[in-house]
Amino acid sequence: MQRALMHHYANQLIDLLLVLVAAWMVPAGIFFIYAYFAGLKYPVGESVVGRLLVISFFLITASIWLPIVASALALSLIGYLWSRIRANQRSSLDETQPG
């Protein structure tokens, strides 16, 4: 049950990633077409819109990947601590049982 639930949430996260990237691609595509026809030599440096698009892309990317990396690290730490606790419990049970 839990595995199916995690699979469902992972699919929703991937869908959210695709929607955010697709939503960002529309104004970026329009801007790059404008920059080409306007003859801008350095579209990001010469235009405020270009700078905003680059900043927004980094914000979208950070808002997606930072929680994923942070949760992966947290889950890894929890798993490591859990396995150490279980190993300590097993070793303490082995010591208390008469052999």
C-alpha positions as CSV (number, residue, x, y, z in Angstrom):
1,M,0.0,0.0,0.0
2,Q,2.7,2.5,1.0
3,R,4.7,1.6,-2.1
4,A,1.7,2.4,-4.4
5,L,1.2,5.7,-2.5
6,M,4.8,6.7,-2.9
7,H,4.7,5.7,-6.6
8,H,1.6,7.9,-7.0
9,Y,3.3,10.9,-5.3
10,A,6.4,10.4,-7.5
11,N,4.2,10.5,-10.6
12,Q,2.6,13.7,-9.4
13,L,6.0,15.3,-8.7
14,I,7.2,14.4,-12.2
15,D,3.9,15.8,-13.7
16,L,4.4,19.0,-11.8
17,L,8.0,19.2,-13.1
18,L,6.9,18.8,-16.7
19,V,4.1,21.4,-16.3
20,L,6.4,24.0,-14.7
21,V,9.0,23.5,-17.5
22,A,6.4,23.6,-20.2
23,A,4.9,26.8,-18.7
24,W,8.3,28.4,-18.6
25,M,9.1,27.4,-22.2
26,V,6.2,29.4,-23.6
27,P,7.4,32.9,-22.6
28,A,11.0,31.8,-23.2
29,G,10.2,30.7,-26.7
30,I,8.4,33.9,-27.4
31,F,11.2,36.0,-26.0
32,F,13.9,34.1,-28.1
33,I,11.8,34.6,-31.2
34,Y,11.5,38.3,-30.4
35,A,15.2,38.6,-29.7
36,Y,16.1,36.9,-33.0
37,F,13.8,39.2,-35.1
38,A,14.8,42.3,-33.1
39,G,18.4,41.6,-33.8
40,L,19.6,41.6,-30.2
41,K,23.2,40.5,-30.1
42,Y,23.1,39.6,-26.4
43,P,19.4,38.9,-25.6
44,V,19.9,38.3,-21.9
45,G,22.3,41.2,-21.3
46,E,20.4,43.7,-23.4
47,S,16.9,43.0,-22.2
48,V,15.2,43.1,-18.8
49,V,12.8,40.3,-20.0
50,G,15.8,38.1,-20.8
51,R,17.2,38.6,-17.4
52,L,13.8,37.8,-15.8
53,L,13.4,34.7,-17.8
54,V,16.9,33.4,-16.8
55,I,16.2,34.2,-13.1
56,S,12.8,32.6,-13.3
57,F,14.3,29.5,-14.8
58,F,16.8,29.2,-12.0
59,L,14.0,29.8,-9.4
60,I,11.8,27.1,-11.0
61,T,14.8,24.7,-11.2
62,A,15.7,25.4,-7.6
63,S,12.2,25.1,-6.4
64,I,12.0,21.6,-8.0
65,W,15.4,20.1,-7.2
66,L,16.1,21.5,-3.8
67,P,13.1,19.8,-2.1
68,I,13.9,16.6,-3.9
69,V,17.6,16.6,-2.8
70,A,16.7,17.7,0.7
71,S,14.1,15.0,1.1
72,A,16.4,12.4,-0.4
73,L,19.1,13.4,2.1
74,A,16.6,13.3,5.0
75,L,15.2,9.9,4.0
76,S,18.8,8.6,3.7
77,L,19.6,9.9,7.1
78,I,16.4,8.4,8.6
79,G,17.1,5.0,7.0
80,Y,20.7,5.1,8.3
81,L,19.6,5.9,11.8
82,W,16.8,3.3,11.7
83,S,19.2,0.6,10.6
84,R,21.6,1.5,13.4
85,I,18.8,1.5,16.0
86,R,17.6,-1.9,14.7
87,A,21.2,-3.3,14.8
88,N,21.7,-2.1,18.3
89,Q,18.4,-3.6,19.4
90,R,19.4,-7.0,17.9
91,S,22.8,-7.0,19.5
92,S,21.3,-6.1,22.9
93,L,18.8,-8.9,22.5
94,D,21.5,-11.4,21.6
95,E,23.5,-10.4,24.7
96,T,20.5,-10.8,27.1
97,Q,19.4,-14.2,25.8
98,P,21.1,-17.2,27.5
99,G,23.4,-19.1,25.2
